[in-house]
């Protein structure tokens, strides 16, 4: 965190920190979201002896995306030894890639171990955040009333709001429609004709799980992803015992996997040609699992390896070769009462539609309800592009910090590493505010502009710029 007298974080005009009165539900820090980001932030605050905070969670339980996503086959695509806080390693992972229930349980365990669950207010869906310039605090409106906070930390994450496709006629569909993040476990799929729309990370996991029980499955693909083998295996009892008795063993494995994955950055950022070995692995994986040349052509990506999220699966391709599955690459024209019509005029009869269409990561809905110093929303500030200093601070929004903000997405390793870096940034800011008697800090627009120019310059040769 820059010094309080640096050009990036100017000293507030008012040196006195506002105090709450007995009539106001006021806190030093308000954290939005009780997922990995929110729980981790709370733990870090307590480790720095900051106890005056509250966690606002809209659901009735903690866990964030790992609480909501319960679709069949839901599993992390980051090695489990990396998918934990550095200050809370987990020796109880049962597999090298942890399944959803274990990750949810890990978050619960951390909340209990570090005694932060008592700070959570469940059912507090935030409807608006407004900066009060006179009071130097945030007004936070929730479904259960208003509170205020000196500082707000957004732990809502990019995978919190499902992205629903705008398909003509879908509202007239007479069957069952649901998003993978809102899985209908009460809906029996046995013998059904199902349409799975989307071929991203979630679909690649649930399609193989539901395929055997269906009469027919149409998988609607807009863009073919690069898929590599998933080196998943169960941890033996002896491995888990070693991790438990000798924590340095697990830490050593964590460090090895971390640095091995950091080498992938060279092919993504420095020179995309260095990603060719990975592309060859993916191409061989496809050729080995799909013998039909026409199907293989449809499943071959048209963009460079790493340009979009690299997926891991050993059973997705085989599922697509089964007799009851058809891969549909023609664009969807409309949805009718009992079918989906594609651009080639084919009418695909279905009685269930599952939307594996991802999340609103590029334009998080929370940005529409945050009103900054000038009264405009964060979304309005981001009308051209989302920008934030170190992916954490946005000019015009004092005392507001976001976790996993713009340009923090990682395509090669665990997002928890990024989260922890931001935790440290935020608690450092809070420490400097206290030490300097500052009521507010705000990153300057010119500093964010310069930072973003440097960032974009570094990305010019990256796989995300070159793309195809």
C-alpha positions as CSV (number, residue, x, y, z in Angstrom):
1,X,0.0,0.0,0.0
2,X,1.4,3.4,-0.9
3,X,2.3,5.9,1.8
4,X,-0.6,8.2,2.9
5,X,1.2,11.2,1.5
6,X,2.0,9.6,-1.8
7,X,0.4,10.7,-5.1
8,X,-1.8,7.6,-5.2
9,X,-3.4,7.9,-1.8
10,X,-3.8,11.6,-0.8
11,X,-4.4,12.7,2.8
12,X,-8.0,13.4,3.6
13,X,-9.1,17.0,4.2
14,X,-10.6,15.9,7.4
15,X,-8.1,14.2,9.7
16,X,-10.6,13.0,12.3
17,X,-12.1,9.6,11.9
18,X,-15.9,9.8,12.3
19,X,-17.3,8.0,15.3
20,X,-20.7,6.2,15.4
21,X,-23.3,7.3,17.8
22,X,-25.6,5.0,19.8
23,X,-28.4,5.3,17.3
24,X,-26.4,4.1,14.3
25,X,-25.4,0.6,13.3
26,X,-21.9,1.6,12.4
27,X,-18.7,-0.5,11.9
28,X,-15.1,0.3,11.1
29,X,-15.2,-2.3,8.2
30,X,-18.1,-3.9,6.3
31,X,-17.3,-7.0,4.2
32,X,-19.7,-8.0,1.4
33,X,-19.8,-11.7,0.9
34,X,-19.0,-14.8,3.1
35,X,-17.2,-16.8,0.5
36,X,-13.4,-17.5,0.4
37,X,-12.7,-13.8,-0.2
38,X,-14.9,-12.5,2.6
39,X,-13.9,-15.2,5.2
40,X,-10.2,-14.7,4.3
41,X,-10.5,-11.0,4.7
42,X,-12.2,-11.3,8.1
43,X,-9.5,-13.7,9.3
44,X,-6.8,-11.2,8.2
45,X,-8.5,-8.4,10.1
46,X,-8.7,-10.4,13.3
47,X,-5.0,-11.3,12.8
48,X,-4.3,-7.6,12.8
49,X,-6.5,-7.1,16.0
50,X,-9.3,-5.4,14.1
51,X,-12.5,-6.6,15.6
52,X,-15.0,-3.9,14.6
53,X,-16.3,-5.3,11.4
54,X,-19.3,-7.1,10.0
55,X,-19.8,-9.6,7.1
56,X,-22.9,-9.1,5.0
57,X,-24.1,-12.3,3.3
58,X,-27.2,-12.5,1.2
59,X,-27.6,-16.2,1.4
60,X,-28.5,-18.2,4.5
61,X,-25.1,-19.9,4.8
62,X,-21.5,-19.2,4.1
63,X,-19.3,-20.5,1.3
64,X,-20.0,-18.2,-1.6
65,X,-19.8,-19.8,-5.0
66,X,-18.8,-23.1,-3.4
67,X,-22.1,-23.0,-1.4
68,X,-24.2,-22.2,-4.4
69,X,-22.7,-24.5,-7.1
70,X,-23.7,-28.0,-6.3
71,X,-24.2,-29.4,-9.8
72,X,-23.1,-33.0,-10.4
73,X,-19.3,-33.3,-10.8
74,X,-18.6,-29.9,-9.3
75,X,-14.8,-29.8,-8.6
76,X,-12.0,-27.4,-8.4
77,X,-9.7,-27.2,-11.5
78,X,-6.7,-26.0,-9.3
79,X,-4.6,-28.5,-7.4
80,X,-6.1,-28.8,-3.9
81,X,-2.8,-28.1,-2.1
82,X,-2.8,-24.7,-3.8
83,X,-6.5,-24.1,-3.2
84,X,-6.2,-23.1,0.5
85,X,-5.0,-20.1,2.5
86,X,-1.2,-20.0,3.1
87,X,-2.0,-19.5,6.8
88,X,-4.5,-22.4,6.9
89,X,-3.2,-25.4,4.9
90,X,-5.6,-28.3,4.7
91,X,-4.2,-31.8,5.3
92,X,-7.7,-33.4,4.9
93,X,-8.1,-33.0,1.1
94,X,-9.0,-36.5,-0.2
95,X,-8.0,-35.8,-3.8
96,X,-5.5,-33.9,-5.8
97,X,-8.4,-31.8,-7.2
98,X,-10.9,-31.1,-4.4
99,X,-14.6,-31.7,-5.0
100,X,-17.1,-29.0,-4.1
101,X,-18.3,-30.5,-0.7
102,X,-14.7,-30.6,0.6
103,X,-14.0,-26.9,-0.4
104,X,-17.3,-25.8,1.2
105,X,-16.3,-27.7,4.3
106,X,-12.8,-26.1,4.2
107,X,-14.4,-22.6,4.2
108,X,-16.6,-23.6,7.2
109,X,-13.6,-25.0,9.1
110,X,-11.7,-21.8,8.5
111,X,-14.6,-19.7,9.7
112,X,-14.8,-21.7,12.9
113,X,-11.1,-22.1,13.5
114,X,-10.5,-18.4,13.3
115,X,-13.8,-17.5,15.0
116,X,-15.2,-15.2,12.3
117,X,-18.7,-16.8,11.8
118,X,-20.1,-14.7,14.6
119,X,-19.4,-11.6,12.5
120,X,-21.6,-12.8,9.7
121,X,-25.2,-11.5,9.1
122,X,-27.0,-13.9,6.9
123,X,-29.9,-12.8,4.7
124,X,-28.5,-9.3,4.3
125,X,-28.7,-8.7,0.6
126,X,-27.1,-5.4,-0.2
127,X,-29.2,-3.2,-2.4
128,X,-27.1,0.0,-2.5
129,X,-23.9,1.5,-1.2
130,X,-23.6,5.3,-1.1
131,X,-20.5,7.4,-0.1
132,X,-21.4,10.1,2.4
133,X,-18.8,12.8,1.8
134,X,-19.8,14.8,4.9
135,X,-19.6,11.9,7.2
136,X,-16.7,10.2,5.4
137,X,-18.4,6.8,5.6
138,X,-20.4,4.4,3.5
139,X,-24.2,4.1,3.8
140,X,-25.1,0.5,3.2
141,X,-28.7,-0.4,2.4
142,X,-29.7,-4.0,2.8
143,X,-32.8,-6.1,2.6
144,X,-32.9,-5.8,6.4
145,X,-32.2,-2.2,6.9
146,X,-29.4,0.4,6.8
147,X,-26.0,0.4,8.4
148,X,-22.8,2.5,7.9
149,X,-19.1,1.7,7.7
150,X,-15.9,3.7,7.5
151,X,-14.5,1.1,5.0
152,X,-16.2,-1.4,2.6
153,X,-14.5,-4.5,1.2
154,X,-16.2,-6.2,-1.7
155,X,-15.8,-9.9,-1.4
156,X,-18.6,-10.7,-3.8
157,X,-16.4,-12.3,-6.4
158,X,-16.7,-12.7,-10.1
159,X,-18.6,-16.0,-9.9
160,X,-21.6,-14.8,-7.9
161,X,-24.2,-13.8,-10.5
162,X,-25.2,-16.4,-13.2
163,X,-25.1,-15.1,-16.8
164,X,-28.4,-15.9,-18.4
165,X,-28.5,-15.9,-22.2
166,X,-31.0,-13.7,-24.1
167,X,-32.5,-16.3,-26.4
168,X,-35.8,-15.4,-28.2
169,X,-38.7,-17.5,-26.9
170,X,-37.0,-19.0,-23.8
171,X,-39.7,-17.5,-21.6
172,X,-42.3,-19.6,-23.5
173,X,-40.5,-22.9,-22.9
174,X,-42.9,-25.3,-21.2
175,X,-40.3,-27.6,-19.8
176,X,-37.8,-27.0,-17.0
177,X,-35.0,-24.4,-17.3
178,X,-32.2,-23.8,-14.7
179,X,-28.7,-22.5,-14.6
180,X,-25.9,-24.9,-13.4
181,X,-25.3,-22.6,-10.5
182,X,-28.9,-23.1,-9.4
183,X,-29.1,-26.8,-9.9
184,X,-32.6,-28.3,-9.6
185,X,-31.8,-31.4,-7.5
186,X,-35.6,-32.0,-7.2
187,X,-35.8,-32.4,-11.0
188,X,-35.3,-36.0,-12.0
189,X,-33.4,-36.2,-15.3
190,X,-33.9,-39.9,-15.8
191,X,-35.1,-40.6,-19.3
192,X,-35.3,-36.9,-20.2
193,X,-34.3,-35.1,-23.4
194,X,-32.0,-32.4,-22.2
195,X,-30.3,-29.4,-23.8
196,X,-27.0,-28.2,-22.2
197,X,-26.3,-24.7,-23.5
198,X,-22.6,-23.7,-23.1
199,X,-19.3,-25.6,-23.0
200,X,-17.4,-23.9,-20.3
201,X,-15.9,-25.1,-17.1
202,X,-19.2,-26.1,-15.4
203,X,-20.6,-27.9,-18.5
204,X,-17.5,-29.9,-19.0
205,X,-18.0,-31.2,-15.4
206,X,-21.7,-31.9,-15.3
207,X,-22.3,-33.2,-18.9
208,X,-20.4,-36.5,-18.3
209,X,-22.3,-37.0,-15.0
210,X,-25.8,-36.6,-16.3
211,X,-25.3,-38.2,-19.8
212,X,-25.8,-41.9,-18.7
213,X,-29.2,-41.3,-17.3
214,X,-30.7,-39.3,-20.2
215,X,-32.7,-40.5,-23.2
216,X,-30.9,-37.8,-25.3
217,X,-28.6,-34.9,-24.7
218,X,-27.9,-32.0,-27.1
219,X,-24.8,-30.0,-26.1
220,X,-25.0,-26.6,-27.7
221,X,-21.5,-25.2,-28.3
222,X,-20.6,-21.7,-29.4
223,X,-16.9,-21.9,-28.9
224,X,-14.8,-25.1,-28.5
225,X,-12.5,-24.9,-25.4
226,X,-9.0,-26.3,-25.1
227,X,-9.2,-29.3,-22.8
228,X,-6.2,-31.1,-21.2
229,X,-6.1,-34.2,-19.1
230,X,-7.0,-33.9,-15.4
231,X,-4.2,-35.5,-13.3
232,X,-6.7,-36.3,-10.5
233,X,-6.2,-39.0,-8.0
234,X,-7.1,-39.8,-4.5
235,X,-4.6,-39.0,-1.7
236,X,-3.6,-42.1,0.2
237,X,-4.1,-42.4,3.9
238,X,-0.3,-42.2,4.3
239,X,-0.1,-39.0,2.3
240,X,-2.7,-37.3,4.4
241,X,-1.0,-38.5,7.6
242,X,2.3,-37.1,6.4
243,X,0.6,-33.7,5.6
244,X,-0.9,-33.7,9.1
245,X,2.1,-34.8,11.0
246,X,4.7,-33.0,8.9
247,X,3.2,-29.8,7.5
248,X,6.5,-28.9,5.8
249,X,5.9,-31.8,3.4
250,X,2.6,-30.3,2.1
251,X,4.2,-26.9,2.0
252,X,7.0,-28.2,-0.1
253,X,4.6,-29.8,-2.5
254,X,2.6,-26.6,-2.6
255,X,5.7,-24.6,-3.5
256,X,6.7,-27.0,-6.2
257,X,3.3,-26.9,-7.9
258,X,3.1,-23.1,-7.5
259,X,6.4,-22.5,-9.3
260,X,5.7,-25.2,-11.9
261,X,2.5,-23.4,-12.8
262,X,4.2,-20.0,-12.8
263,X,6.2,-21.2,-15.8
264,X,2.9,-21.3,-17.7
265,X,2.9,-17.5,-17.5
266,X,5.7,-17.3,-20.0
267,X,3.5,-18.8,-22.7
268,X,0.6,-16.5,-21.8
269,X,2.2,-13.2,-21.2
270,X,5.8,-13.2,-22.7
271,X,5.5,-15.2,-25.9
272,X,2.5,-17.3,-26.9
273,X,4.7,-19.6,-28.9
274,X,5.9,-21.0,-25.6
275,X,2.4,-22.3,-25.0
276,X,2.7,-24.6,-28.0
277,X,3.7,-27.7,-25.9
278,X,0.4,-27.3,-23.9
279,X,-1.5,-27.0,-27.1
280,X,0.0,-30.2,-28.4
281,X,-1.0,-32.0,-25.2
282,X,-4.6,-30.8,-25.6
283,X,-4.6,-31.8,-29.3
284,X,-3.4,-35.3,-28.6
285,X,-5.9,-35.6,-25.8
286,X,-8.7,-34.8,-28.2
287,X,-7.3,-37.1,-30.9
288,X,-7.0,-40.0,-28.4
289,X,-10.5,-39.6,-27.0
290,X,-12.5,-38.7,-30.2
291,X,-12.0,-40.9,-33.2
292,X,-14.7,-39.4,-35.4
293,X,-13.0,-36.8,-37.6
294,X,-16.1,-34.6,-38.0
295,X,-16.7,-34.4,-34.3
296,X,-13.0,-33.8,-33.7
297,X,-13.1,-30.9,-36.1
298,X,-16.0,-29.4,-34.2
299,X,-14.2,-29.8,-30.9
300,X,-10.9,-28.1,-32.2
301,X,-10.6,-24.6,-30.9
302,X,-10.0,-21.7,-33.3
303,X,-8.0,-19.6,-30.9
304,X,-4.6,-19.9,-29.3
305,X,-4.0,-22.1,-26.2
306,X,-4.5,-20.0,-23.1
307,X,-6.5,-17.3,-24.8
308,X,-9.6,-18.5,-22.9
309,X,-9.8,-20.6,-19.8
310,X,-8.0,-23.9,-20.2
311,X,-10.3,-26.8,-19.0
312,X,-9.4,-30.1,-17.4
313,X,-11.4,-33.2,-18.1
314,X,-10.9,-36.9,-18.8
315,X,-14.5,-37.8,-19.3
316,X,-16.1,-34.9,-21.3
317,X,-14.9,-35.9,-24.7
318,X,-15.9,-39.6,-24.2
319,X,-19.4,-38.4,-23.1
320,X,-19.8,-36.6,-26.4
321,X,-19.1,-39.8,-28.4
322,X,-22.0,-41.7,-26.7
323,X,-25.0,-42.7,-28.9
324,X,-27.4,-40.5,-26.9
325,X,-25.4,-37.3,-27.3
326,X,-25.2,-34.8,-30.1
327,X,-22.9,-31.8,-30.3
328,X,-24.7,-28.9,-31.9
329,X,-22.5,-26.1,-33.2
330,X,-25.2,-24.2,-35.2
331,X,-26.3,-21.0,-33.5
332,X,-29.6,-21.0,-31.6
333,X,-32.4,-19.1,-33.4
334,X,-35.2,-19.5,-30.9
335,X,-36.7,-21.6,-28.1
336,X,-40.2,-22.9,-28.6
337,X,-42.6,-24.6,-26.2
338,X,-40.9,-28.0,-26.4
339,X,-37.8,-27.5,-28.6
340,X,-34.8,-25.4,-29.6
341,X,-34.5,-24.3,-33.2
342,X,-31.0,-23.7,-34.7
343,X,-30.0,-21.5,-37.6
344,X,-30.0,-24.5,-40.0
345,X,-33.7,-24.9,-39.3
346,X,-33.4,-28.1,-37.3
347,X,-35.9,-28.4,-34.4
348,X,-34.3,-30.1,-31.4
349,X,-37.0,-31.6,-29.1
350,X,-36.1,-31.1,-25.5
351,X,-38.0,-31.1,-22.2
352,X,-35.2,-29.7,-20.0
353,X,-32.7,-26.8,-20.6
354,X,-29.6,-26.5,-18.5
355,X,-27.7,-23.2,-18.8
356,X,-24.0,-23.7,-18.4
357,X,-23.5,-20.2,-19.5
358,X,-21.1,-19.0,-16.8
359,X,-21.3,-15.8,-14.7
360,X,-21.4,-12.0,-15.1
361,X,-17.7,-11.7,-14.4
362,X,-16.9,-8.8,-16.9
363,X,-19.7,-6.6,-15.6
364,X,-20.5,-7.5,-12.0
365,X,-24.0,-6.4,-11.0
366,X,-22.7,-5.0,-7.7
367,X,-21.1,-2.2,-9.7
368,X,-24.6,-0.9,-10.6
369,X,-25.4,-0.3,-6.9
370,X,-22.3,1.4,-5.7
371,X,-22.5,5.2,-5.8
372,X,-19.2,7.1,-5.4
373,X,-18.2,10.6,-4.5
374,X,-19.8,12.2,-7.5
375,X,-23.0,10.3,-7.2
376,X,-22.4,8.1,-10.2
377,X,-22.3,4.4,-10.0
378,X,-19.1,2.3,-10.5
379,X,-20.7,0.9,-13.6
380,X,-20.9,4.4,-15.0
381,X,-17.3,5.0,-14.2
382,X,-16.5,1.8,-16.0
383,X,-18.5,2.7,-19.1
384,X,-15.5,2.3,-21.4
385,X,-13.5,-0.3,-19.4
386,X,-13.2,-1.6,-15.9
387,X,-10.1,-0.3,-14.2
388,X,-8.7,-0.4,-10.7
389,X,-5.4,0.2,-9.1
390,X,-3.9,-3.2,-8.4
391,X,-7.3,-4.6,-9.1
392,X,-8.4,-3.2,-5.7
393,X,-9.0,0.6,-5.6
394,X,-11.2,2.7,-7.9
395,X,-10.8,6.5,-8.0
396,X,-13.9,8.4,-6.8
397,X,-14.8,5.6,-4.4
398,X,-13.0,6.4,-1.1
399,X,-12.5,3.7,1.5
400,X,-13.7,1.0,-0.9
401,X,-11.6,-2.0,-1.7
402,X,-12.5,-4.9,-3.9
403,X,-11.1,-8.4,-3.9
404,X,-10.5,-10.1,-7.3
405,X,-11.3,-6.9,-9.2
406,X,-10.3,-5.9,-12.8
407,X,-7.2,-7.6,-14.2
408,X,-6.7,-10.0,-11.3
409,X,-8.1,-13.1,-13.0
410,X,-5.5,-15.9,-13.3
411,X,-5.4,-18.5,-16.0
412,X,-2.7,-20.7,-14.5
413,X,-2.8,-20.9,-10.7
414,X,-5.0,-20.4,-7.6
415,X,-7.0,-17.1,-7.2
416,X,-6.4,-17.5,-3.4
417,X,-2.8,-16.2,-4.0
418,X,-4.3,-13.1,-5.5
419,X,-6.8,-12.8,-2.7
420,X,-4.1,-12.9,0.0
421,X,-2.1,-10.3,-1.8
422,X,-5.1,-8.0,-1.7
423,X,-5.8,-8.8,2.0
424,X,-2.4,-7.5,2.8
425,X,-2.9,-4.4,0.7
426,X,-6.2,-3.6,2.5
427,X,-5.0,-4.2,6.1
428,X,-1.9,-2.1,5.3
429,X,-4.3,0.7,4.1
430,X,-6.3,0.4,7.3
431,X,-3.1,0.6,9.4
432,X,-1.9,3.8,7.6
433,X,-5.3,5.4,8.0
434,X,-5.2,4.7,11.8
435,X,-1.6,5.8,12.1
436,X,-2.1,9.0,10.1
437,X,-5.5,9.9,11.6
438,X,-7.1,9.7,8.2
439,X,-10.8,9.5,7.7
440,X,-10.6,8.5,4.1
441,X,-8.2,7.4,1.3
442,X,-8.8,7.5,-2.4
443,X,-6.6,6.5,-5.2
444,X,-6.0,9.3,-7.8
445,X,-7.3,9.0,-11.3
446,X,-4.0,9.8,-12.9
447,X,-2.3,7.1,-10.9
448,X,-4.8,4.5,-12.1
449,X,-4.5,5.7,-15.7
450,X,-0.7,5.4,-15.6
451,X,-1.0,2.0,-13.9
452,X,-3.4,0.7,-16.5
453,X,-1.2,2.0,-19.4
454,X,1.7,0.1,-18.0
455,X,-0.5,-3.0,-17.6
456,X,-1.9,-2.8,-21.1
457,X,1.6,-2.3,-22.5
458,X,2.7,-5.5,-20.8
459,X,-0.2,-7.4,-22.3
460,X,0.4,-6.3,-25.9
461,X,2.3,-9.5,-26.6
462,X,0.2,-11.7,-24.4
463,X,-2.0,-14.5,-25.7
464,X,-5.1,-12.5,-24.7
465,X,-4.1,-9.7,-27.2
466,X,-2.8,-11.9,-30.0
467,X,-5.7,-14.4,-29.5
468,X,-5.8,-16.3,-32.7
